[in-house]
């Protein structure tokens, strides 16, 4: 977006807003945005269907202690969510009861090449993160404790890949991951 004005104070305010909010897209970025909007409903429908399949599969694994996804009938807010929305979104969270296990699962998912580790959401690619170590790391420990924030939470943003591939990687990672911290790396002294 290009904005012109003849007021220096207003120009500085506009520049600050554009810079802080990221609203100053270049022409090519605008074209990409418009192009992407044309297929967004199809991509979102596919990703939401896959997210529901992933959430249901995670509920069946013995190492998963809780699954957080508004599209599951046993979710606390399911009835309210269904009244307010046409889909449950693409973000699925789960806990394992063990921080080291969750870390190993996220690492194994990323090592598979099917998931990428990032705090972002909404890509066509599936993403995995550990909110306690990433997006929520700056929240003070006492606040996390007061709000019962689970340190073992794994957050997934489901993309448009084959849901059976996503489920296979997740369940395999859960089955094979170690619940113990990795051994310390030995450093040779010179």
Secondary structure, 3 states (H helix, E strand, C coil): CCCCCCCHHHHHHHHHHHHHHCCCCCHHHHHHHHHHHHHHHHHHHHHHHHHHHHHHHHHCCCCCCEEECCCCCCCCCHHHHHHHCCCCCCEEEEECCCHHHHHHHHHHHHHCCCEEECCCCCCCCEEEECCCCCCCCCCCHHHHHHCCCCCCCEEEECCCCCHHHHHHHHHHHHHHCCCCCCCCCCCCCC
